[in-house]
Amino acid sequence: MPIDLSLSIQYATPMPELPRWRLRRWVQRTLDTALADETSAAGHESQTGISAAALTLRFVDAEEGRLLNQQFRERDYATNVLTFEYGIDPGGTLAGDIVLCVPVLEAEAKEQAKTLLDHAAHLTVHGVLHSLGYDHLEPDEAQAMEALETRILAAIGIANPYF
């Protein structure tokens, strides 16, 4: 059964290629797959008990992306995706904000010879997994997270982004 999803999408920078319905589909697939996944990342905390998700997906310009990255990660550049994970409330609702920087997204897609939609899907999936507590700081965590990303993307018709 799909997880109950409350998704707010904010277009601080226009992204007509990414309508709400498409983003909602990607987020829902990611949540449902990750929460049903029996083989969670090594060291990844169990996410049992999540009954709903309240997430915000925000598209920003380079200036806002840089300011957020500087303020919260002490890095003075715009990054592709930032995730703010707020945890799970006592009622079982996961909360988080995911920020995608449009100029970085566009530049990376071009540099990596990927379509904008494919790269946007990958970064959305990546951000949602971070909101669930997945990470890639350690090699085993990275391998597990990448494998899950690849599986989710394949289910929505997108090739492995790591090749």
Secondary structure, DSSP 8 states (H G I E B T S, - for coil): ---EEEEEEEESS--TTS-HHHHHHHHHHHHHHHHH-SS--TT----TT--EEEEEEEEE-HHHHHHHHHHHH---S--SEEEEEEEE-TTSEEEEEEEEEHHHHHHHHHHTT--HHHHHHHHHHHHHHHHTT---SSHHHHHHHHHHHHHHHHHTT---TT-
